[in-house]
Amino acid sequence: MAQKDLRRVRSAAQRVETAERRLREAMVKAQDSGESVRDIAPWAGLSASRVQQMLTQARREQVP
């Protein structure tokens, strides 16, 4: 039974990571189109400081 539960945890964690990556990508596109961090934050349901952190992370990931 525990293995089944652990597989669910892994699956959920993978979905969270995918969703977070997509959110970062969407926020980058919004910022690139002229939206500010403060504009993006309420739409993402996050604080402006968290949006800035995620954007910084996303920009670092873009660098080859």
DOTOR-868779 format. One record per residue: chain; x, y, z of N, C-alpha, C in turn. Coordinates in steps of 0.2 Angstrom, whole numbers, plus 2048, in hexadecimal, padded with zeros to 3 digits. Example, Ala and Ser with C-alpha at 12.3 -4.5 7.8 and 13.67 -1.06 7.14 Angstrom:
{cadena = A	n.u = 842	n.v = 7E4	n.w = 827	ca.u = 83E	ca.v = 7EA	ca.w = 827	c.u = 842	c.v = 7F0	c.w = 827}
{cadena = A	n.u = 840	n.v = 7F5	n.w = 823	ca.u = 844	ca.v = 7FB	ca.w = 824	c.u = 840	c.v = 800	c.w = 827}
//
This chain:
{cadena = A	n.u = 804	n.v = 7FA	n.w = 800	ca.u = 800	ca.v = 800	ca.w = 800	c.u = 804	c.v = 806	c.w = 800}
{cadena = A	n.u = 80A	n.v = 806	n.w = 804	ca.u = 80E	ca.v = 80C	ca.w = 804	c.u = 811	c.v = 80E	c.w = 7FD}
{cadena = A	n.u = 813	n.v = 809	n.w = 7F9	ca.u = 816	ca.v = 80B	ca.w = 7F3	c.u = 811	c.v = 80E	c.w = 7EE}
{cadena = A	n.u = 80A	n.v = 80C	n.w = 7EF	ca.u = 805	ca.v = 80F	ca.w = 7EB	c.u = 805	c.v = 817	c.w = 7ED}
{cadena = A	n.u = 805	n.v = 818	n.w = 7F3	ca.u = 804	ca.v = 81F	ca.w = 7F6	c.u = 80A	c.v = 823	c.w = 7F4}
{cadena = A	n.u = 810	n.v = 820	n.w = 7F4	ca.u = 816	ca.v = 824	ca.w = 7F2	c.u = 816	c.v = 825	c.w = 7EB}
{cadena = A	n.u = 814	n.v = 821	n.w = 7E7	ca.u = 813	ca.v = 822	ca.w = 7DF	c.u = 80E	c.v = 828	c.w = 7DE}
{cadena = A	n.u = 809	n.v = 828	n.w = 7E2	ca.u = 804	ca.v = 82E	ca.w = 7E2	c.u = 808	c.v = 835	c.w = 7E3}
{cadena = A	n.u = 80C	n.v = 834	n.w = 7E9	ca.u = 810	ca.v = 83A	ca.w = 7EB	c.u = 815	c.v = 83C	c.w = 7E5}
{cadena = A	n.u = 818	n.v = 838	n.w = 7E2	ca.u = 81D	ca.v = 839	ca.w = 7DD	c.u = 819	c.v = 83C	c.w = 7D7}
{cadena = A	n.u = 813	n.v = 839	n.w = 7D5	ca.u = 80F	ca.v = 83C	ca.w = 7CF	c.u = 80D	c.v = 843	c.w = 7D1}
{cadena = A	n.u = 80A	n.v = 844	n.w = 7D7	ca.u = 808	ca.v = 84B	ca.w = 7D8	c.u = 80E	c.v = 850	c.w = 7D8}
{cadena = A	n.u = 814	n.v = 84E	n.w = 7DB	ca.u = 819	ca.v = 852	ca.w = 7DB	c.u = 81B	c.v = 854	c.w = 7D3}
{cadena = A	n.u = 81B	n.v = 84F	n.w = 7CF	ca.u = 81D	ca.v = 851	ca.w = 7C8	c.u = 817	c.v = 855	c.w = 7C5}
{cadena = A	n.u = 811	n.v = 855	n.w = 7C7	ca.u = 80C	ca.v = 859	ca.w = 7C4	c.u = 80D	c.v = 860	c.w = 7C7}
{cadena = A	n.u = 80F	n.v = 861	n.w = 7CD	ca.u = 810	ca.v = 867	ca.w = 7D0	c.u = 816	c.v = 86B	c.w = 7CC}
{cadena = A	n.u = 81C	n.v = 867	n.w = 7CB	ca.u = 821	ca.v = 86A	ca.w = 7C8	c.u = 820	c.v = 86C	c.w = 7C1}
{cadena = A	n.u = 81C	n.v = 868	n.w = 7BD	ca.u = 819	ca.v = 86A	ca.w = 7B7	c.u = 815	c.v = 870	c.w = 7B7}
{cadena = A	n.u = 811	n.v = 871	n.w = 7BC	ca.u = 80D	ca.v = 877	ca.w = 7BC	c.u = 811	c.v = 87D	c.w = 7BE}
{cadena = A	n.u = 816	n.v = 87C	n.w = 7C2	ca.u = 81A	ca.v = 882	ca.w = 7C4	c.u = 81E	c.v = 884	c.w = 7BE}
{cadena = A	n.u = 821	n.v = 87F	n.w = 7BA	ca.u = 824	ca.v = 881	ca.w = 7B4	c.u = 820	c.v = 885	c.w = 7B0}
{cadena = A	n.u = 81A	n.v = 883	n.w = 7AF	ca.u = 815	ca.v = 886	ca.w = 7AA	c.u = 813	c.v = 88D	c.w = 7AD}
{cadena = A	n.u = 813	n.v = 88E	n.w = 7B3	ca.u = 811	ca.v = 894	ca.w = 7B6	c.u = 817	c.v = 899	c.w = 7B5}
{cadena = A	n.u = 81D	n.v = 897	n.w = 7B6	ca.u = 823	ca.v = 89B	ca.w = 7B5	c.u = 823	c.v = 89D	c.w = 7AE}
{cadena = A	n.u = 822	n.v = 899	n.w = 7A9	ca.u = 822	ca.v = 89A	ca.w = 7A2	c.u = 81D	c.v = 8A0	c.w = 7A0}
{cadena = A	n.u = 817	n.v = 89F	n.w = 7A3	ca.u = 811	ca.v = 8A3	ca.w = 7A2	c.u = 813	c.v = 8AA	c.w = 7A5}
{cadena = A	n.u = 816	n.v = 8AA	n.w = 7AB	ca.u = 818	ca.v = 8B1	ca.w = 7AE	c.u = 81D	c.v = 8B4	c.w = 7AA}
{cadena = A	n.u = 822	n.v = 8B1	n.w = 7A7	ca.u = 827	ca.v = 8B3	ca.w = 7A3	c.u = 824	c.v = 8B7	c.w = 79D}
{cadena = A	n.u = 81F	n.v = 8B3	n.w = 79A	ca.u = 81C	ca.v = 8B6	ca.w = 794	c.u = 818	c.v = 8BC	c.w = 795}
{cadena = A	n.u = 815	n.v = 8BC	n.w = 79B	ca.u = 811	ca.v = 8C2	ca.w = 79D	c.u = 816	c.v = 8C8	c.w = 79E}
{cadena = A	n.u = 81B	n.v = 8C7	n.w = 7A2	ca.u = 820	ca.v = 8CC	ca.w = 7A3	c.u = 823	c.v = 8CE	c.w = 79C}
{cadena = A	n.u = 825	n.v = 8CA	n.w = 798	ca.u = 827	ca.v = 8CC	ca.w = 791	c.u = 822	c.v = 8D0	c.w = 78D}
{cadena = A	n.u = 81C	n.v = 8CF	n.w = 78F	ca.u = 817	ca.v = 8D3	ca.w = 78B	c.u = 815	c.v = 8D9	c.w = 78E}
{cadena = A	n.u = 819	n.v = 8DB	n.w = 794	ca.u = 818	ca.v = 8E2	ca.w = 797	c.u = 815	c.v = 8E2	c.w = 79D}
{cadena = A	n.u = 813	n.v = 8DC	n.w = 7A0	ca.u = 80F	ca.v = 8DC	ca.w = 7A7	c.u = 815	c.v = 8DC	c.w = 7AC}
{cadena = A	n.u = 813	n.v = 8E0	n.w = 7B1	ca.u = 818	ca.v = 8E0	ca.w = 7B7	c.u = 817	c.v = 8DB	c.w = 7BC}
{cadena = A	n.u = 81C	n.v = 8DA	n.w = 7C0	ca.u = 81B	ca.v = 8D5	ca.w = 7C5	c.u = 815	c.v = 8D6	c.w = 7C9}
{cadena = A	n.u = 813	n.v = 8DC	n.w = 7CB	ca.u = 80D	ca.v = 8DD	ca.w = 7CF	c.u = 807	c.v = 8DC	c.w = 7CB}
{cadena = A	n.u = 807	n.v = 8DC	n.w = 7C4	ca.u = 801	ca.v = 8DB	ca.w = 7C0	c.u = 800	c.v = 8D3	c.w = 7C0}
{cadena = A	n.u = 806	n.v = 8CF	n.w = 7C0	ca.u = 806	ca.v = 8C8	ca.w = 7BF	c.u = 804	c.v = 8C5	c.w = 7C6}
{cadena = A	n.u = 806	n.v = 8C7	n.w = 7CB	ca.u = 805	ca.v = 8C4	ca.w = 7D2	c.u = 7FE	c.v = 8C2	c.w = 7D4}
{cadena = A	n.u = 7F9	n.v = 8C7	n.w = 7D3	ca.u = 7F2	ca.v = 8C5	ca.w = 7D5	c.u = 7EF	c.v = 8BF	c.w = 7D0}
{cadena = A	n.u = 7F1	n.v = 8BF	n.w = 7CA	ca.u = 7EF	ca.v = 8BA	ca.w = 7C5	c.u = 7F2	c.v = 8B4	c.w = 7C7}
{cadena = A	n.u = 7F8	n.v = 8B4	n.w = 7CA	ca.u = 7FB	ca.v = 8AD	ca.w = 7CB	c.u = 7F9	c.v = 8AB	c.w = 7D2}
{cadena = A	n.u = 7F6	n.v = 8AF	n.w = 7D6	ca.u = 7F4	ca.v = 8AE	ca.w = 7DD	c.u = 7FA	c.v = 8AE	c.w = 7E2}
{cadena = A	n.u = 7FF	n.v = 8B2	n.w = 7E0	ca.u = 806	ca.v = 8B2	ca.w = 7E4	c.u = 807	c.v = 8B9	c.w = 7E6}
{cadena = A	n.u = 80C	n.v = 8BA	n.w = 7EA	ca.u = 80E	ca.v = 8C0	ca.w = 7EC	c.u = 813	c.v = 8C3	c.w = 7E6}
{cadena = A	n.u = 814	n.v = 8C9	n.w = 7E6	ca.u = 818	ca.v = 8CC	ca.w = 7E1	c.u = 820	c.v = 8CA	c.w = 7E2}
{cadena = A	n.u = 822	n.v = 8C9	n.w = 7E8	ca.u = 828	ca.v = 8C6	ca.w = 7E9	c.u = 829	c.v = 8BF	c.w = 7E7}
{cadena = A	n.u = 824	n.v = 8BB	n.w = 7E8	ca.u = 825	ca.v = 8B4	ca.w = 7E6	c.u = 825	c.v = 8B4	c.w = 7DE}
{cadena = A	n.u = 821	n.v = 8B8	n.w = 7DB	ca.u = 821	ca.v = 8B8	ca.w = 7D4	c.u = 828	c.v = 8BA	c.w = 7D1}
{cadena = A	n.u = 82B	n.v = 8BF	n.w = 7D4	ca.u = 832	ca.v = 8C1	ca.w = 7D3	c.u = 836	c.v = 8BC	c.w = 7D3}
{cadena = A	n.u = 836	n.v = 8B8	n.w = 7D9	ca.u = 83A	ca.v = 8B2	ca.w = 7DA	c.u = 83A	c.v = 8AD	c.w = 7D4}
{cadena = A	n.u = 833	n.v = 8AC	n.w = 7D2	ca.u = 832	ca.v = 8A7	ca.w = 7CD	c.u = 834	c.v = 8A9	c.w = 7C6}
{cadena = A	n.u = 834	n.v = 8B0	n.w = 7C5	ca.u = 836	ca.v = 8B2	ca.w = 7BF	c.u = 83D	c.v = 8B2	c.w = 7BE}
{cadena = A	n.u = 841	n.v = 8B4	n.w = 7C4	ca.u = 848	ca.v = 8B3	ca.w = 7C4	c.u = 84A	c.v = 8AC	c.w = 7C3}
{cadena = A	n.u = 847	n.v = 8A7	n.w = 7C6	ca.u = 849	ca.v = 8A0	ca.w = 7C5	c.u = 847	c.v = 89E	c.w = 7BD}
{cadena = A	n.u = 842	n.v = 8A0	n.w = 7BA	ca.u = 840	ca.v = 89F	ca.w = 7B4	c.u = 845	c.v = 8A2	c.w = 7AF}
{cadena = A	n.u = 847	n.v = 8A8	n.w = 7B0	ca.u = 84C	ca.v = 8AB	ca.w = 7AC	c.u = 853	c.v = 8A7	c.w = 7AC}
{cadena = A	n.u = 855	n.v = 8A5	n.w = 7B2	ca.u = 85B	ca.v = 8A1	ca.w = 7B3	c.u = 85B	c.v = 89B	c.w = 7AF}
{cadena = A	n.u = 855	n.v = 898	n.w = 7AF	ca.u = 854	ca.v = 891	ca.w = 7AB	c.u = 854	c.v = 892	c.w = 7A4}
{cadena = A	n.u = 853	n.v = 898	n.w = 7A1	ca.u = 853	ca.v = 89A	ca.w = 79A	c.u = 85A	c.v = 89B	c.w = 797}
{cadena = A	n.u = 85F	n.v = 89C	n.w = 79C	ca.u = 866	ca.v = 89D	ca.w = 79A	c.u = 869	c.v = 897	c.w = 798}
{cadena = A	n.u = 86C	n.v = 896	n.w = 792	ca.u = 86F	ca.v = 890	ca.w = 78F	c.u = 875	c.v = 88E	c.w = 793}
//
